[in-house]
């Protein structure tokens, strides 16, 4: 299975991109939002919670693979090399091909977006630019600056990457 990891800080555009990709990539694609796989109360940013989400992501990917779905698009905040290495290790043991797509944004734009959406979960508005900087510096296969990009153009670019690689 091809696993496309869309990684960015909150407010950069993961959820909007996922919603747009779902309208375009239909047959042979599954979609996972890490936020939906780890809603526990109270929300506590901890290694255990992050491991839980990653384990849930991998379990869902395994289930999709068992049903012969060839591609999975995953979105979440994976800000460190260690977080990615853990996820990669779990996925590679199962022989999944991994493609890491990073989205990033200019700091002031990011703060504007976070304030406009007004739905902070675990990461505060003031912390999002730090996560953005950390994610921007990670090794990846594809990188997109969403600062001045509208969602239609971003979706076109990411769609090209995914559809060129993805199997149906």
TORKOL-4160 file (C-alpha; in steps of 0.2 Angstrom, whole numbers, padded with zeros to 4 digits, m for minus):
168
<pt num="1" X="0000" Y="0000" Z="0000"/>
<pt num="2" X="0005" Y="0018" Z="m0003"/>
<pt num="3" X="0004" Y="0029" Z="0012"/>
<pt num="4" X="0004" Y="0048" Z="0009"/>
<pt num="5" X="0008" Y="0057" Z="0025"/>
<pt num="6" X="0002" Y="0075" Z="0025"/>
<pt num="7" X="0012" Y="0084" Z="0039"/>
<pt num="8" X="0010" Y="0102" Z="0045"/>
<pt num="9" X="0007" Y="0112" Z="0060"/>
<pt num="10" X="m0011" Y="0117" Z="0064"/>
<pt num="11" X="m0018" Y="0130" Z="0053"/>
<pt num="12" X="m0007" Y="0127" Z="0038"/>
<pt num="13" X="m0021" Y="0118" Z="0028"/>
<pt num="14" X="m0021" Y="0099" Z="0031"/>
<pt num="15" X="m0039" Y="0098" Z="0034"/>
<pt num="16" X="m0045" Y="0109" Z="0020"/>
<pt num="17" X="m0033" Y="0099" Z="0009"/>
<pt num="18" X="m0039" Y="0082" Z="0014"/>
<pt num="19" X="m0057" Y="0088" Z="0011"/>
<pt num="20" X="m0053" Y="0094" Z="m0006"/>
<pt num="21" X="m0043" Y="0078" Z="m0010"/>
<pt num="22" X="m0057" Y="0067" Z="m0005"/>
<pt num="23" X="m0068" Y="0075" Z="m0018"/>
<pt num="24" X="m0055" Y="0071" Z="m0032"/>
<pt num="25" X="m0047" Y="0055" Z="m0027"/>
<pt num="26" X="m0061" Y="0042" Z="m0025"/>
<pt num="27" X="m0058" Y="0025" Z="m0031"/>
<pt num="28" X="m0044" Y="0015" Z="m0022"/>
<pt num="29" X="m0040" Y="0029" Z="m0009"/>
<pt num="30" X="m0043" Y="0029" Z="0010"/>
<pt num="31" X="m0042" Y="0045" Z="0021"/>
<pt num="32" X="m0036" Y="0046" Z="0039"/>
<pt num="33" X="m0036" Y="0062" Z="0050"/>
<pt num="34" X="m0025" Y="0058" Z="0065"/>
<pt num="35" X="m0036" Y="0070" Z="0075"/>
<pt num="36" X="m0051" Y="0059" Z="0073"/>
<pt num="37" X="m0041" Y="0043" Z="0079"/>
<pt num="38" X="m0036" Y="0050" Z="0096"/>
<pt num="39" X="m0050" Y="0060" Z="0104"/>
<pt num="40" X="m0048" Y="0056" Z="0122"/>
<pt num="41" X="m0054" Y="0067" Z="0137"/>
<pt num="42" X="m0044" Y="0076" Z="0143"/>
<pt num="43" X="m0033" Y="0080" Z="0129"/>
<pt num="44" X="m0015" Y="0079" Z="0135"/>
<pt num="45" X="m0001" Y="0080" Z="0123"/>
<pt num="46" X="0010" Y="0066" Z="0129"/>
<pt num="47" X="0021" Y="0052" Z="0122"/>
<pt num="48" X="0008" Y="0039" Z="0126"/>
<pt num="49" X="m0006" Y="0049" Z="0118"/>
<pt num="50" X="0005" Y="0052" Z="0102"/>
<pt num="51" X="0009" Y="0033" Z="0102"/>
<pt num="52" X="m0009" Y="0029" Z="0103"/>
<pt num="53" X="m0013" Y="0040" Z="0088"/>
<pt num="54" X="0001" Y="0032" Z="0078"/>
<pt num="55" X="m0004" Y="0014" Z="0083"/>
<pt num="56" X="m0022" Y="0018" Z="0078"/>
<pt num="57" X="m0016" Y="0026" Z="0061"/>
<pt num="58" X="m0006" Y="0010" Z="0058"/>
<pt num="59" X="m0020" Y="m0002" Z="0063"/>
<pt num="60" X="m0032" Y="0008" Z="0051"/>
<pt num="61" X="m0020" Y="0007" Z="0037"/>
<pt num="62" X="m0018" Y="m0012" Z="0040"/>
<pt num="63" X="m0037" Y="m0014" Z="0039"/>
<pt num="64" X="m0038" Y="m0004" Z="0023"/>
<pt num="65" X="m0024" Y="m0015" Z="0016"/>
<pt num="66" X="m0033" Y="m0031" Z="0021"/>
<pt num="67" X="m0048" Y="m0025" Z="0010"/>
<pt num="68" X="m0036" Y="m0022" Z="m0005"/>
<pt num="69" X="m0036" Y="m0003" Z="m0004"/>
<pt num="70" X="m0020" Y="0002" Z="m0012"/>
<pt num="71" X="m0018" Y="0020" Z="m0006"/>
<pt num="72" X="m0020" Y="0029" Z="0011"/>
<pt num="73" X="m0019" Y="0048" Z="0014"/>
<pt num="74" X="m0015" Y="0052" Z="0032"/>
<pt num="75" X="m0015" Y="0069" Z="0040"/>
<pt num="76" X="m0008" Y="0074" Z="0057"/>
<pt num="77" X="0005" Y="0085" Z="0066"/>
<pt num="78" X="0022" Y="0075" Z="0066"/>
<pt num="79" X="0034" Y="0088" Z="0072"/>
<pt num="80" X="0049" Y="0078" Z="0076"/>
<pt num="81" X="0061" Y="0066" Z="0067"/>
<pt num="82" X="0058" Y="0054" Z="0082"/>
<pt num="83" X="0039" Y="0054" Z="0079"/>
<pt num="84" X="0041" Y="0051" Z="0060"/>
<pt num="85" X="0054" Y="0037" Z="0063"/>
<pt num="86" X="0042" Y="0028" Z="0075"/>
<pt num="87" X="0028" Y="0029" Z="0062"/>
<pt num="88" X="0039" Y="0024" Z="0047"/>
<pt num="89" X="0046" Y="0009" Z="0057"/>
<pt num="90" X="0028" Y="0003" Z="0060"/>
<pt num="91" X="0023" Y="0005" Z="0042"/>
<pt num="92" X="0039" Y="m0002" Z="0034"/>
<pt num="93" X="0038" Y="m0018" Z="0044"/>
<pt num="94" X="0021" Y="m0020" Z="0035"/>
<pt num="95" X="0030" Y="m0016" Z="0018"/>
<pt num="96" X="0020" Y="0000" Z="0015"/>
<pt num="97" X="0028" Y="0013" Z="0004"/>
<pt num="98" X="0028" Y="0030" Z="0012"/>
<pt num="99" X="0028" Y="0047" Z="0005"/>
<pt num="100" X="0030" Y="0062" Z="0016"/>
<pt num="101" X="0022" Y="0078" Z="0011"/>
<pt num="102" X="0026" Y="0093" Z="0021"/>
<pt num="103" X="0015" Y="0109" Z="0021"/>
<pt num="104" X="0021" Y="0125" Z="0029"/>
<pt num="105" X="0016" Y="0143" Z="0030"/>
<pt num="106" X="0024" Y="0160" Z="0034"/>
<pt num="107" X="0022" Y="0164" Z="0053"/>
<pt num="108" X="0010" Y="0179" Z="0052"/>
<pt num="109" X="m0001" Y="0170" Z="0039"/>
<pt num="110" X="m0002" Y="0155" Z="0050"/>
<pt num="111" X="m0007" Y="0165" Z="0066"/>
<pt num="112" X="m0020" Y="0174" Z="0055"/>
<pt num="113" X="m0027" Y="0157" Z="0050"/>
<pt num="114" X="m0027" Y="0150" Z="0068"/>
<pt num="115" X="m0036" Y="0165" Z="0074"/>
<pt num="116" X="m0049" Y="0164" Z="0060"/>
<pt num="117" X="m0053" Y="0146" Z="0063"/>
<pt num="118" X="m0054" Y="0148" Z="0082"/>
<pt num="119" X="m0053" Y="0130" Z="0086"/>
<pt num="120" X="m0037" Y="0126" Z="0095"/>
<pt num="121" X="m0036" Y="0109" Z="0102"/>
<pt num="122" X="m0020" Y="0104" Z="0110"/>
<pt num="123" X="m0008" Y="0116" Z="0102"/>
<pt num="124" X="m0011" Y="0134" Z="0106"/>
<pt num="125" X="m0010" Y="0148" Z="0093"/>
<pt num="126" X="0006" Y="0155" Z="0099"/>
<pt num="127" X="0014" Y="0137" Z="0098"/>
<pt num="128" X="0009" Y="0133" Z="0080"/>
<pt num="129" X="0023" Y="0144" Z="0071"/>
<pt num="130" X="0036" Y="0134" Z="0082"/>
<pt num="131" X="0028" Y="0117" Z="0076"/>
<pt num="132" X="0028" Y="0124" Z="0058"/>
<pt num="133" X="0047" Y="0128" Z="0059"/>
<pt num="134" X="0051" Y="0111" Z="0066"/>
<pt num="135" X="0041" Y="0102" Z="0052"/>
<pt num="136" X="0048" Y="0113" Z="0038"/>
<pt num="137" X="0065" Y="0107" Z="0043"/>
<pt num="138" X="0061" Y="0088" Z="0042"/>
<pt num="139" X="0066" Y="0077" Z="0028"/>
<pt num="140" X="0052" Y="0074" Z="0016"/>
<pt num="141" X="0048" Y="0069" Z="m0002"/>
<pt num="142" X="0038" Y="0084" Z="m0006"/>
<pt num="143" X="0036" Y="0102" Z="0002"/>
<pt num="144" X="0023" Y="0115" Z="m0001"/>
<pt num="145" X="0023" Y="0133" Z="0005"/>
<pt num="146" X="0005" Y="0137" Z="0008"/>
<pt num="147" X="0008" Y="0155" Z="0013"/>
<pt num="148" X="0002" Y="0163" Z="m0003"/>
<pt num="149" X="m0006" Y="0147" Z="m0011"/>
<pt num="150" X="m0025" Y="0146" Z="m0013"/>
<pt num="151" X="m0033" Y="0129" Z="m0008"/>
<pt num="152" X="m0037" Y="0125" Z="m0026"/>
<pt num="153" X="m0019" Y="0127" Z="m0032"/>
<pt num="154" X="m0012" Y="0117" Z="m0017"/>
<pt num="155" X="m0025" Y="0103" Z="m0020"/>
<pt num="156" X="m0020" Y="0103" Z="m0039"/>
<pt num="157" X="m0001" Y="0101" Z="m0034"/>
<pt num="158" X="m0004" Y="0088" Z="m0021"/>
<pt num="159" X="m0016" Y="0079" Z="m0031"/>
<pt num="160" X="m0003" Y="0077" Z="m0045"/>
<pt num="161" X="0009" Y="0070" Z="m0033"/>
<pt num="162" X="m0003" Y="0057" Z="m0026"/>
<pt num="163" X="m0011" Y="0052" Z="m0042"/>
<pt num="164" X="0005" Y="0050" Z="m0051"/>
<pt num="165" X="0011" Y="0038" Z="m0038"/>
<pt num="166" X="m0005" Y="0030" Z="m0032"/>
<pt num="167" X="m0012" Y="0014" Z="m0038"/>
<pt num="168" X="m0030" Y="0010" Z="m0042"/>
